[in-house]
Amino acid sequence: MSWRERLAYLALNVKLQWRYRSPEYNEEKLGFAKWQSQSQIIESHPMKNRLFNHTGKNKSPSEHAENPGEFSPFQDDLEVEEAEICGDPRDKITEWQAGWNVTNAIQGMFIVSFPFTVLQGGYWAVVAMVLVAYICCHTGNILVDCLYDLDPMGHRVRVRSSYVEIATAVWGARYGARIVHCAQLIELLMTCILYVLLCGDLIQGSFPNTPFSLTSWILMCTTPLLACAFLTSLRRVSTLSMWCTVAHMLINAIILVYCFTKAGQWKWTDVQIRIDIWTFPISLGIIVFSYTSQIFLPTLEGKMRDRSKFKCMMTWTHVVAAVFKAFFSYVGFLTWGLDTLEVVTNNLPYLSLKLIVNLILVCKAMLSYPLPYFASVELLESAFFKGKPSTCFPPCLDDSRQLKWWGLSLRLALVLFTCAMAIIVPHFALLMALIGSFTGTMLSFVWPCYFHLRLRWYVMSRTTRVLNIFIILLGLACGGIGIYYSAHALTRAFQGLPPEPLHL
């Protein structure tokens, strides 16, 4: 921008400020959003209409002067911009529904493996559960903050709608958007595959004497998941996430009640201040992976009826997750001590109790599947199925929000793809730890902080800058260590050896 354009922009800003302060000012003519309360964030879009064209490129005031038809704050295109960002009003969700989705993402199936992380990391594992929860809550909030810019009058304006658009603003559409898009898609699809695989493993373990193989059980579990192809609303996904949380609470209540019946036999001395360097990095990767919700947050925040409650929702969901995970893991390890297995439900002594818990876990895995599946479908549709000239293929939904036949076919094919990968890929848990060490730490730790520094450097405090830089360095260190040891464990697994060299 030349000095003349900067001067014109400054004059425009002064003119707007003077108009705002004048008694003849009429707020409705400028198209601002109504002020619901003084504490609520005002989200108006004069900056998008005045300083950006529809392709997202900056336009100087002189260019607007040459094209007065495109530069008018009094036009109705403000309502169009609102509709594009906010979406269909029928899809709006409350902060409780958003909280169910976040809880579904961060209180996942991995909770049954957390007592085993205490075996590998001792008290450091418990500290990691709390620290990672704080970091992920912080990075989730700053990621959503990157969706907004400030207009000339200092109001927050939501000018981006997804993680990919944030990457586009920082790195450009050619490389940055594609890298983040691929990382999100890999993370979501691997989560879906893991849920399908867990369903088959749990049912096979519950009925070991049946003639059905693991492949047969996976196919049976995939059959009800085909109904996910018909999901077109986040509100329905939120309802499934709520029932997933109910199943989660039921499983944990059963295990905790059994643990407290054995309180007199708790093995306090088995908890050590030590770390198994060969296995704890893998467990740390699982802990980080269990808190990954950043992929869903831009969509959830955009769909909320009252976005001012987003930070409150993030705080209580992560506080509850941190407290419960640390408590459940510590109590579970105290009950079985050094005999704690990778999946704590396998430590239950009664076959009937183990069967009940495993079947509830299967229901929980099936109810957890729709959220990452729905997010992956939205990513694919936004990248390839918006219609020309934006994308190569036509939209999957018609004007009445009904699925077209090719859209339904593609969604069904995606469910079958996750089923096939669960059957074909060996050692999927180690492969997940390997890829998750990169995608999980980048999506949850490194990229949100880096994007926030790039977009908010001059308006953030020094403390926030230092915290973001620290999280970036921590994420790179954890990701590098996790990739090394996960690759080492995966190589030994293909050779039929345990992950630790000491077991040779």
C-alpha positions as CSV (number, residue, x, y, z in Angstrom):
1,M,0.0,0.0,0.0
2,S,1.5,3.3,-1.1
3,W,1.6,6.5,1.1
4,R,-1.3,8.0,-0.8
5,E,-3.5,4.9,-0.1
6,R,-2.5,4.9,3.5
7,L,-3.4,8.6,3.8
8,A,-6.8,7.9,2.1
9,Y,-7.4,5.0,4.4
10,L,-6.6,7.3,7.4
11,A,-9.0,9.9,6.1
12,L,-11.7,7.3,5.7
13,N,-11.2,6.1,9.2
14,V,-11.5,9.6,10.6
15,K,-14.6,10.2,8.6
16,L,-16.2,7.0,10.0
17,Q,-15.3,8.0,13.5
18,W,-16.8,11.5,13.1
19,R,-19.9,10.0,11.6
20,Y,-20.1,7.6,14.5
21,R,-19.9,10.4,17.0
22,S,-22.3,12.8,15.3
23,P,-26.0,13.0,16.5
24,E,-27.2,12.3,13.0
25,Y,-25.6,8.9,13.1
26,N,-28.0,6.1,12.5
27,E,-26.7,2.7,13.5
28,E,-29.1,0.7,11.4
29,K,-28.0,2.5,8.1
30,L,-24.5,1.2,8.5
31,G,-25.8,-2.3,9.0
32,F,-24.2,-3.1,12.3
33,A,-25.4,-6.1,14.3
34,K,-27.7,-5.3,17.2
35,W,-26.1,-4.9,20.6
36,Q,-27.7,-7.6,22.8
37,S,-25.8,-6.6,25.9
38,Q,-22.8,-4.5,26.8
39,S,-20.8,-7.5,27.8
40,Q,-21.5,-9.4,24.6
41,I,-19.1,-9.2,21.7
42,I,-20.3,-7.1,18.9
43,E,-19.9,-8.8,15.6
44,S,-20.4,-6.6,12.7
45,H,-19.0,-6.7,9.2
46,P,-18.4,-3.2,7.9
47,M,-14.7,-4.1,7.4
48,K,-15.4,-7.0,5.1
49,N,-17.7,-4.8,2.9
50,R,-15.3,-1.8,2.9
51,L,-11.8,-3.2,2.9
52,F,-12.2,-6.6,1.2
53,N,-13.6,-7.8,-2.0
54,H,-15.4,-11.1,-2.4
55,T,-12.3,-12.9,-3.3
56,G,-10.7,-12.1,0.0
57,K,-8.0,-9.7,-1.5
58,N,-7.3,-6.3,0.1
59,K,-8.7,-3.3,-1.7
60,S,-7.4,0.2,-1.1
61,P,-9.7,3.2,-0.6
62,S,-8.6,4.6,-4.0
63,E,-9.7,1.5,-5.7
64,H,-13.1,1.8,-3.9
65,A,-13.4,5.3,-5.1
66,E,-12.9,4.2,-8.7
67,N,-15.6,1.5,-8.2
68,P,-18.3,3.1,-6.0
69,G,-20.7,0.3,-6.7
70,E,-18.5,-2.1,-4.8
71,F,-17.9,0.2,-1.9
72,S,-21.1,0.9,-0.1
73,P,-21.8,0.2,3.6
74,F,-25.4,0.8,2.9
75,Q,-25.9,-2.2,0.6
76,D,-27.6,-5.5,1.6
77,D,-24.5,-7.6,1.0
78,L,-23.8,-7.4,4.7
79,E,-26.6,-9.8,5.3
80,V,-25.2,-12.1,2.7
81,E,-21.8,-12.1,4.5
82,E,-23.5,-12.9,7.8
83,A,-25.3,-15.8,6.2
84,E,-22.1,-17.2,4.7
85,I,-20.2,-17.1,8.0
86,C,-23.0,-18.0,10.4
87,G,-24.7,-20.6,8.2
88,D,-28.3,-21.9,8.4
89,P,-30.1,-20.7,11.6
90,R,-31.6,-24.2,11.9
91,D,-28.1,-25.6,12.6
92,K,-27.4,-23.2,15.6
93,I,-26.4,-24.9,18.8
94,T,-26.3,-23.8,22.4
95,E,-23.2,-23.7,24.5
96,W,-24.2,-27.0,26.2
97,Q,-24.5,-28.7,22.8
98,A,-21.1,-27.3,21.9
99,G,-19.8,-28.6,25.2
100,W,-21.1,-32.1,24.6
101,N,-19.2,-32.2,21.3
102,V,-15.9,-30.9,22.9
103,T,-16.4,-33.4,25.8
104,N,-16.9,-36.2,23.2
105,A,-13.6,-35.2,21.6
106,I,-11.5,-34.9,24.7
107,Q,-13.1,-37.6,26.9
108,G,-12.7,-40.3,24.3
109,M,-12.0,-44.0,24.3
110,F,-8.5,-43.4,25.5
111,I,-9.6,-42.9,29.1
112,V,-9.4,-46.7,29.6
113,S,-5.7,-46.6,28.7
114,F,-4.8,-43.8,31.1
115,P,-4.0,-45.9,34.2
116,F,-1.4,-47.7,32.0
117,T,0.3,-44.3,31.4
118,V,0.7,-43.9,35.1
119,L,2.5,-47.2,35.1
120,Q,4.9,-45.9,32.5
121,G,5.3,-42.3,33.7
122,G,4.4,-42.3,37.4
123,Y,3.4,-38.9,38.7
124,W,4.7,-37.3,35.6
125,A,1.9,-38.8,33.6
126,V,-0.7,-37.3,36.0
127,V,1.0,-33.9,35.6
128,A,1.0,-34.3,31.9
129,M,-2.7,-34.9,31.8
130,V,-3.4,-31.6,33.6
131,L,-0.7,-29.6,31.7
132,V,-1.8,-30.8,28.3
133,A,-5.4,-29.9,29.2
134,Y,-4.4,-26.3,30.0
135,I,-2.3,-26.0,26.8
136,C,-5.1,-27.4,24.6
137,C,-7.7,-25.1,26.2
138,H,-5.4,-22.1,25.6
139,T,-4.6,-23.1,22.0
140,G,-8.3,-23.7,21.3
141,N,-9.2,-20.2,22.5
142,I,-6.4,-18.5,20.5
143,L,-7.2,-20.5,17.4
144,V,-10.8,-19.2,17.5
145,D,-9.4,-15.7,18.1
146,C,-7.5,-16.0,14.8
147,L,-10.9,-16.2,13.1
148,Y,-11.5,-12.5,13.9
149,D,-10.0,-9.2,12.8
150,L,-10.6,-5.7,14.1
151,D,-12.5,-3.2,11.9
152,P,-11.5,0.5,11.8
153,M,-13.7,1.1,14.8
154,G,-12.1,-1.6,17.0
155,H,-15.0,-4.1,16.8
156,R,-14.2,-7.8,16.4
157,V,-15.2,-9.1,13.0
158,R,-15.4,-12.8,12.1
159,V,-13.7,-12.8,8.7
160,R,-12.6,-16.5,8.6
161,S,-14.6,-19.7,9.3
162,S,-12.2,-22.6,9.5
163,Y,-8.7,-23.7,10.4
164,V,-7.8,-23.9,6.7
165,E,-8.8,-20.3,6.2
166,I,-6.5,-19.2,9.1
167,A,-3.7,-21.1,7.4
168,T,-4.5,-19.5,4.1
169,A,-4.3,-16.0,5.7
170,V,-0.8,-16.8,7.1
171,W,0.8,-19.2,4.5
172,G,-1.3,-18.7,1.4
173,A,-3.8,-21.0,-0.3
174,R,-1.2,-22.9,-2.4
175,Y,0.7,-24.6,0.4
176,G,-0.5,-23.6,3.8
177,A,-4.2,-24.4,3.3
178,R,-3.4,-27.8,1.7
179,I,-1.0,-28.8,4.5
180,V,-3.5,-28.0,7.3
181,H,-6.4,-29.5,5.3
182,C,-4.5,-32.8,4.8
183,A,-3.4,-32.9,8.5
184,Q,-6.9,-32.4,9.7
185,L,-8.3,-35.0,7.3
186,I,-5.6,-37.6,8.4
187,E,-6.3,-37.0,12.0
188,L,-10.1,-37.3,11.7
189,L,-10.0,-40.4,9.4
190,M,-7.5,-42.2,11.7
191,T,-9.8,-41.4,14.7
192,C,-12.7,-43.0,12.8
193,I,-10.7,-46.0,11.8
194,L,-9.6,-46.4,15.4
195,Y,-13.2,-46.4,16.7
196,V,-14.2,-49.1,14.2
197,L,-11.1,-51.2,15.1
198,L,-11.8,-50.8,18.9
199,C,-15.4,-52.0,18.4
200,G,-14.2,-55.2,16.7
201,D,-11.5,-55.8,19.3
202,L,-13.9,-55.3,22.3
203,I,-16.6,-57.6,20.9
204,Q,-14.1,-60.3,20.0
205,G,-12.6,-60.1,23.5
206,S,-16.1,-60.3,25.0
207,F,-17.0,-63.4,23.0
208,P,-13.7,-65.3,22.5
209,N,-15.3,-68.7,21.9
210,T,-17.4,-67.7,19.0
211,P,-16.3,-68.8,15.4
212,F,-16.3,-65.1,14.2
213,S,-13.0,-63.5,13.3
214,L,-12.0,-59.9,14.0
215,T,-12.8,-59.0,10.4
216,S,-16.4,-60.4,10.9
217,W,-16.9,-58.4,14.0
218,I,-15.6,-55.2,12.4
219,L,-18.0,-55.7,9.5
220,M,-20.9,-56.2,11.9
221,C,-20.0,-53.0,13.9
222,T,-19.7,-51.0,10.6
223,T,-23.3,-51.8,9.6
224,P,-25.0,-49.4,12.1
225,L,-22.4,-46.8,11.4
226,L,-23.7,-46.5,7.8
227,A,-26.5,-44.4,9.2
228,C,-23.9,-41.7,9.8
229,A,-24.0,-41.0,6.1
230,F,-27.4,-39.3,6.5
231,L,-26.2,-36.8,9.1
232,T,-26.5,-33.2,7.7
233,S,-26.8,-31.2,10.9
234,L,-24.4,-30.5,13.7
235,R,-27.4,-30.5,16.1
236,R,-28.0,-34.2,15.6
237,V,-24.3,-34.9,16.0
238,S,-24.5,-33.0,19.3
239,T,-27.3,-35.2,20.5
240,L,-25.2,-38.3,19.8
241,S,-22.2,-36.7,21.6
242,M,-24.5,-36.2,24.6
243,W,-25.4,-39.9,24.7
244,C,-21.7,-40.7,24.2
245,T,-20.9,-38.7,27.3
246,V,-23.6,-40.6,29.2
247,A,-22.1,-43.9,28.2
248,H,-18.6,-42.6,29.2
249,M,-19.8,-41.6,32.7
250,L,-21.5,-45.0,33.1
251,I,-18.3,-46.9,32.3
252,N,-16.2,-44.8,34.5
253,A,-18.7,-45.0,37.4
254,I,-18.6,-48.8,37.2
255,I,-14.8,-49.0,37.2
256,L,-14.4,-46.4,40.0
257,V,-17.0,-48.1,42.2
258,Y,-15.0,-51.4,41.8
259,C,-11.7,-49.6,42.6
260,F,-13.1,-48.0,45.8
261,T,-14.2,-51.4,47.0
262,K,-10.5,-52.4,46.9
263,A,-9.4,-49.2,48.6
264,G,-7.9,-51.1,51.5
265,Q,-5.5,-52.9,49.0
266,W,-4.4,-49.9,47.1
267,K,-0.7,-50.0,46.1
268,W,0.6,-46.6,47.0
269,T,4.2,-47.5,46.8
270,D,3.9,-48.6,43.1
271,V,3.6,-45.0,41.9
272,Q,7.1,-43.9,41.1
273,I,8.8,-40.7,40.0
274,R,10.3,-42.2,36.9
275,I,9.8,-42.3,33.2
276,D,10.3,-45.3,30.8
277,I,11.9,-43.5,27.9
278,W,10.9,-46.2,25.4
279,T,7.2,-46.2,26.2
280,F,6.3,-43.0,27.9
281,P,6.7,-40.8,24.7
282,I,4.0,-43.1,23.1
283,S,1.8,-42.6,26.1
284,L,2.4,-38.9,26.0
285,G,1.3,-38.9,22.3
286,I,-1.9,-40.6,23.3
287,I,-2.5,-38.0,26.1
288,V,-2.0,-35.2,23.5
289,F,-4.2,-37.1,21.0
290,S,-6.9,-37.5,23.6
291,Y,-7.2,-33.7,24.0
292,T,-7.3,-32.8,20.3
293,S,-10.5,-30.8,19.7
294,Q,-9.0,-27.9,17.7
295,I,-10.2,-29.3,14.4
296,F,-13.9,-29.0,15.5
297,L,-13.6,-25.6,17.3
298,P,-14.0,-23.1,14.4
299,T,-17.2,-24.9,13.3
300,L,-18.6,-25.2,16.8
301,E,-17.9,-21.6,17.6
302,G,-19.5,-20.5,14.3
303,K,-22.6,-22.5,15.0
304,M,-23.1,-21.2,18.6
305,R,-26.1,-19.0,19.2
306,D,-24.1,-16.9,21.7
307,R,-20.5,-16.9,20.8
308,S,-19.5,-14.9,23.9
309,K,-19.9,-18.1,25.9
310,F,-17.3,-20.0,23.9
311,K,-14.4,-19.4,26.3
312,C,-16.5,-20.3,29.3
313,M,-17.5,-23.6,27.6
314,M,-13.9,-24.3,26.8
315,T,-12.8,-23.7,30.3
316,W,-15.3,-25.9,32.1
317,T,-15.0,-28.8,29.6
318,H,-11.2,-28.9,29.9
319,V,-11.1,-28.5,33.7
320,V,-13.6,-31.3,34.1
321,A,-11.5,-33.5,31.6
322,A,-8.2,-32.8,33.4
323,V,-9.6,-33.4,36.9
324,F,-11.4,-36.6,35.9
325,K,-8.6,-38.1,33.8
326,A,-6.0,-37.5,36.5
327,F,-8.3,-38.9,39.2
328,F,-9.4,-41.9,37.2
329,S,-5.9,-42.8,36.1
330,Y,-4.4,-42.5,39.6
331,V,-7.2,-44.5,41.3
332,G,-7.1,-47.1,38.5
333,F,-3.3,-47.6,38.9
334,L,-3.5,-47.7,42.7
335,T,-6.0,-50.6,42.4
336,W,-3.9,-52.9,40.2
337,G,-0.4,-51.4,40.6
338,L,2.3,-53.0,38.4
339,D,-0.3,-55.4,37.0
340,T,-2.2,-52.7,35.2
341,L,-2.9,-53.6,31.6
342,E,-3.0,-51.4,28.6
343,V,-6.8,-51.4,28.7
344,V,-7.9,-51.2,32.3
345,T,-11.2,-53.0,31.7
346,N,-9.2,-56.2,31.1
347,N,-8.1,-56.0,34.7
348,L,-11.7,-56.5,35.9
349,P,-11.8,-60.0,37.5
350,Y,-15.4,-60.9,36.9
351,L,-16.3,-62.1,33.4
352,S,-19.9,-60.7,33.6
353,L,-18.7,-57.3,34.7
354,K,-16.0,-57.2,32.0
355,L,-18.7,-58.2,29.4
356,I,-21.0,-55.4,30.5
357,V,-18.3,-52.8,30.5
358,N,-16.9,-53.9,27.1
359,L,-20.4,-53.7,25.5
360,I,-20.9,-50.2,26.9
361,L,-17.5,-49.3,25.5
362,V,-18.7,-50.5,22.1
363,C,-21.8,-48.3,22.3
364,K,-19.5,-45.4,23.3
365,A,-17.2,-46.0,20.4
366,M,-20.1,-46.0,17.9
367,L,-21.5,-42.8,19.4
368,S,-18.1,-41.2,19.2
369,Y,-17.7,-42.0,15.6
370,P,-20.2,-39.4,14.1
371,L,-18.3,-36.3,15.3
372,P,-15.0,-37.0,13.5
373,Y,-16.9,-38.5,10.6
374,F,-19.1,-35.4,10.2
375,A,-16.1,-33.1,10.4
376,S,-14.2,-35.1,7.8
377,V,-17.2,-35.0,5.5
378,E,-17.4,-31.3,5.8
379,L,-13.7,-30.9,5.0
380,L,-14.1,-33.0,1.9
381,E,-17.2,-31.3,0.7
382,S,-15.8,-27.8,1.3
383,A,-12.7,-28.8,-0.7
384,F,-14.2,-30.6,-3.6
385,F,-18.1,-30.3,-3.6
386,K,-19.1,-26.6,-3.6
387,G,-19.8,-26.4,-7.3
388,K,-18.0,-24.6,-10.1
389,P,-16.1,-22.3,-10.2
390,S,-15.1,-22.8,-6.6
391,T,-14.6,-26.6,-6.8
392,C,-14.5,-29.3,-9.5
393,F,-17.7,-31.2,-8.4
394,P,-21.3,-30.1,-7.7
395,P,-22.7,-29.7,-4.2
396,C,-23.8,-32.8,-2.3
397,L,-26.9,-31.0,-0.8
398,D,-29.7,-29.4,-2.7
399,D,-31.5,-26.1,-1.8
400,S,-33.7,-28.0,0.8
401,R,-30.6,-29.4,2.4
402,Q,-31.4,-33.0,1.2
403,L,-28.6,-35.2,0.1
404,K,-28.2,-35.9,-3.6
405,W,-27.6,-39.5,-4.7
406,W,-23.9,-39.0,-5.4
407,G,-23.4,-37.2,-2.0
408,L,-25.0,-40.1,-0.2
409,S,-22.9,-42.6,-2.2
410,L,-19.7,-40.8,-1.3
411,R,-20.6,-40.6,2.4
412,L,-21.3,-44.3,2.4
413,A,-18.1,-45.0,0.7
414,L,-16.2,-43.0,3.4
415,V,-17.7,-45.3,6.1
416,L,-16.7,-48.4,4.2
417,F,-13.2,-46.9,3.7
418,T,-12.7,-46.6,7.4
419,C,-13.9,-50.2,7.8
420,A,-11.5,-51.5,5.2
421,M,-8.6,-49.6,6.8
422,A,-9.4,-51.1,10.2
423,I,-9.3,-54.6,8.6
424,I,-6.2,-54.2,6.4
425,V,-3.7,-52.1,8.4
426,P,-1.7,-54.0,11.0
427,H,-0.4,-52.4,14.2
428,F,-2.8,-49.6,13.7
429,A,-2.3,-48.2,17.3
430,L,1.4,-47.7,16.7
431,L,0.8,-46.2,13.3
432,M,-1.7,-43.8,14.9
433,A,0.9,-42.9,17.5
434,L,3.4,-42.2,14.8
435,I,1.2,-40.0,12.6
436,G,-0.6,-38.5,15.6
437,S,2.8,-37.4,17.0
438,F,3.0,-35.1,14.0
439,T,-0.6,-34.1,13.2
440,G,-1.7,-34.0,16.9
441,T,1.1,-31.8,18.2
442,M,1.0,-29.6,15.1
443,L,-2.8,-29.1,15.1
444,S,-3.1,-28.8,18.9
445,F,0.2,-27.1,19.9
446,V,2.4,-25.6,17.2
447,W,0.1,-24.2,14.5
448,P,-2.5,-22.4,16.7
449,C,0.3,-20.5,18.6
450,Y,2.3,-19.8,15.4
451,F,-0.8,-18.4,13.6
452,H,-1.8,-16.4,16.6
453,L,1.7,-14.8,16.8
454,R,1.6,-14.0,13.1
455,L,-1.9,-12.5,13.1
456,R,-1.9,-10.8,16.6
457,W,1.7,-10.0,17.3
458,Y,1.2,-6.2,17.8
459,V,-2.0,-6.5,19.9
460,M,-1.1,-9.2,22.3
461,S,0.7,-8.9,25.6
462,R,4.3,-9.9,26.2
463,T,3.2,-12.7,28.5
464,T,1.0,-14.2,25.7
465,R,3.9,-14.0,23.3
466,V,6.2,-15.9,25.7
467,L,3.6,-18.5,26.4
468,N,2.9,-19.1,22.7
469,I,6.6,-19.5,21.9
470,F,7.0,-21.9,24.9
471,I,4.1,-24.0,23.6
472,I,5.6,-24.1,20.1
473,L,9.0,-25.3,21.4
474,L,7.3,-27.8,23.7
475,G,5.1,-29.1,20.8
476,L,8.1,-29.5,18.5
477,A,10.0,-31.4,21.2
478,C,7.1,-33.7,22.1
479,G,6.3,-34.3,18.4
480,G,9.9,-35.1,17.5
481,I,10.4,-37.5,20.5
482,G,7.0,-39.1,19.8
483,I,7.8,-39.6,16.1
484,Y,11.2,-41.2,16.9
485,Y,10.0,-43.7,19.5
486,S,6.8,-44.5,17.7
487,A,8.7,-45.3,14.5
488,H,11.1,-47.4,16.6
489,A,8.2,-49.3,18.2
490,L,6.5,-49.8,14.8
491,T,9.6,-51.2,13.3
492,R,10.1,-53.7,16.1
493,A,6.4,-54.6,15.9
494,F,6.8,-55.6,12.3
495,Q,9.7,-57.8,13.4
496,G,7.6,-59.4,16.0
497,L,9.5,-57.8,18.9
498,P,8.3,-55.7,21.9
499,P,8.9,-51.9,21.7
500,E,11.6,-51.9,24.4
501,P,15.1,-53.2,23.4
502,L,15.5,-54.5,27.0
503,H,13.0,-57.3,26.2
504,L,15.3,-58.9,23.7
